[in-house]
């Protein structure tokens, strides 16, 4: 599940970068090439600017929401499982003395 969120965050980030790069702060970016001179165009400069601004805000909000939601999808271990694993590792690492295996020892 976390992988899905990571992929969505990457796609949203790339789209956001592209939308921001298309804009020009002085009004000469994509909006001027679409709405430059004629009034009979389908999409004027004002509508293009509005679209780019709305797309920027939408993608920025989407990126923040996806980042916050992905925090809950990160795989974590339960504290009980982590405690059991640590206890098992301590048992495995403990030094066990060699005990005689038969009831009769070699000294007899």
Secondary structure as the mmCIF struct_conf table of DSSP 4:
data_model
#
loop_
_struct_conf.conf_type_id
_struct_conf.id
_struct_conf.beg_label_comp_id
_struct_conf.beg_label_asym_id
_struct_conf.beg_label_seq_id
_struct_conf.end_label_comp_id
_struct_conf.end_label_asym_id
_struct_conf.end_label_seq_id
HELX_RH_AL_P HELX_RH_AL_P1 UNK A 2 UNK A 22
TURN_TY1_P TURN_TY1_P1 UNK A 25 UNK A 26
BEND BEND1 UNK A 27 UNK A 27
BEND BEND2 UNK A 29 UNK A 29
HELX_RH_AL_P HELX_RH_AL_P2 UNK A 30 UNK A 35
BEND BEND3 UNK A 36 UNK A 37
BEND BEND4 UNK A 39 UNK A 40
BEND BEND5 UNK A 42 UNK A 43
HELX_RH_AL_P HELX_RH_AL_P3 UNK A 45 UNK A 73
BEND BEND6 UNK A 74 UNK A 74
HELX_RH_AL_P HELX_RH_AL_P4 UNK A 79 UNK A 93
BEND BEND7 UNK A 94 UNK A 94
BEND BEND8 UNK A 101 UNK A 104
TURN_TY1_P TURN_TY1_P2 UNK A 106 UNK A 107
#
